[in-house]
Amino acid sequence: MLAARGWALIRGRDYVIPEDVKAVATSVLAHRITVKPELWMTRASGSRVVTAVLSEVPAPGALERR
């Protein structure tokens, strides 16, 4: 959250939007993900996992209202 807040500040905003979170997510989270050794041959990495999750999970503003 702090990284997203910092990114928003750099962009001239005093509030965070989903794009700010996406912009810093890979840098902040990739090193925390451990890939099983049997997946190393598939070129799996923490960065790829974070990127895949970000591409599949819709941002809160993109959700349909029920």
Residue pairs with C-beta under 8 A, 6 or more apart in sequence:
1 16
3 24
3 27
3 28
4 16
4 20
4 21
4 23
4 24
5 16
5 20
6 24
7 16
7 20
7 23
7 24
8 14
8 15
8 16
8 17
8 20
11 20
13 20
17 61
18 59
18 60
18 61
18 62
19 59
22 54
22 59
25 50
25 54
26 47
26 50
26 51
26 54
29 46
29 50
30 45
30 46
30 47
30 49
30 50
31 46
32 46
33 46
33 49
33 50
34 46
35 44
35 45
35 46
35 49
